[in-house]
Amino acid sequence: MPKFSLRYSTPGGYSAKAVHPIALAKVMNIAKLMKSEFGDTDYSLSGIGGVESGGDAAEFILLGANTVQVGCELTVVISVY
């Protein structure tokens, strides 16, 4: 049986709590722009960046996002030997 290990040893980009305030500002600005351009018609805007809790997700929703994406917080390091 082959041995393999899935580990994240390579540094990633700008993420987690560091990017959260930047992402919130971008969502707020884009939501305002979309509302001014399209009025109350349906549009989709997803909040992405630094979501580590329900409160973080709620911030995106309150600033105009319709959905929130959660990614790295759910990442698990897997080792098989």
VENBELNOR-V227514 format. One record per backbone hydrogen bond with DSSP energy under -0.5 kcal/mol. CO is the residue of the C=O (numbers start at 0). NH is the residue of the N-H. E is the energy in kcal/mol with one decimal. If there is no record, write none. Layout:
# VENBELNOR-V227514
co->CO nh->NH e->E
co->CO nh->NH e->E
This chain:
# VENBELNOR-V227514
co->3 nh->79 e->-1.7
co->4 nh->6 e->-0.8
co->5 nh->77 e->-0.8
co->6 nh->8 e->-1.1
co->12 nh->14 e->-0.5
co->14 nh->17 e->-1.1
co->15 nh->18 e->-1.2
co->15 nh->19 e->-1.2
co->16 nh->20 e->-0.7
co->18 nh->22 e->-2.8
co->19 nh->23 e->-2.5
co->20 nh->24 e->-2.0
co->21 nh->25 e->-2.2
co->22 nh->26 e->-2.5
co->23 nh->27 e->-2.5
co->24 nh->28 e->-2.4
co->25 nh->29 e->-2.8
co->26 nh->30 e->-2.8
co->27 nh->31 e->-2.1
co->28 nh->32 e->-2.2
co->29 nh->33 e->-2.9
co->30 nh->34 e->-2.3
co->31 nh->35 e->-2.2
co->32 nh->36 e->-2.3
co->33 nh->37 e->-3.0
co->34 nh->38 e->-1.7
co->37 nh->40 e->-1.5
co->44 nh->65 e->-3.0
co->44 nh->66 e->-1.6
co->46 nh->68 e->-2.7
co->49 nh->51 e->-0.8
co->52 nh->56 e->-1.8
co->53 nh->57 e->-2.6
co->54 nh->58 e->-1.8
co->55 nh->59 e->-1.3
co->56 nh->60 e->-1.9
co->57 nh->61 e->-2.9
co->58 nh->62 e->-1.4
co->59 nh->64 e->-2.5
co->60 nh->63 e->-1.4
co->66 nh->46 e->-2.9
co->68 nh->48 e->-0.6
co->70 nh->73 e->-2.1
co->71 nh->74 e->-1.7
co->75 nh->77 e->-0.5
co->77 nh->5 e->-2.3
co->79 nh->3 e->-1.6
